[in-house]
Amino acid sequence: MNVNVNANATARAFAGSRSGATVIVGGGGGAYFNVDQPYPTTIQGLSVEGKTMEMVRVPYTASRRMEKRVVIQAVCIDDRAVPHPASQVRPGRDVAMDYEGELYRCIAGTKLQWTIADEAGGPGETINCNKREALWYGRGGQLECRPEKQERDCNERSLLRRYGAGVKVLTMIREESYTEYREEMVETAGAVASGAVIMLDGGVGGRVF
């Protein structure tokens, strides 16, 4: 009985040796395995690229509302570039924010020119309207040239006699756009290493009892 077991074990061991392993089985039930370590494999010519995180400033368009007290003074310019007093449409110096309508007008044949400056002081800005346009102020602090309302003849002269020439003080509101920046983390390409080599050993061989 022991002879047959050893013979069969020897045959199986011989067959297993062709697949890279040796198996020996004893008659007492023990076993010995010898697994050959595979040959290492080398891969050449690899390109390795690294990624980096970078903080960048990204531009975007923002808007802001500007509110300030300004002083307005207006004149009427004729075709010879000679200035004349502009007609005030309403009396008084201060203009309430809920007022909506014309502030200054000009006689026919002239065009309105108005200067705006900060009430606190500083240089002013001069704007020209077209002929037959009046300076208009509206709710929300808008100030612009608009086609004048139809009035009777000599209306502007009557206004000058009634209210005279003068300045206006009002609150002006402007919406303006500007470029702002925010910081963002972005992924960028790093250095590239060419010609790298990697070796794969295929695992670990050994013996098992």
Secondary structure, 3 states (H helix, E strand, C coil): CHHHHHHHHHHHHHHHHCCCEEEEECCCCCEEEEECCCCCEEEEEEEEEEEEEEEEEEEEEEEEEEEEEEEEEEEEECCCCCEEECEECCCCCECCCCCCEEEEECCCCCEEEEEEEECCCCCCEEEEEEECEEEEEECCCEEEEEECCCCCCCHHHHHHHHHCCCCEEEEEEEEEEEEEEEEEEEEEEEEEEEEEEEEECCCCCEEEC
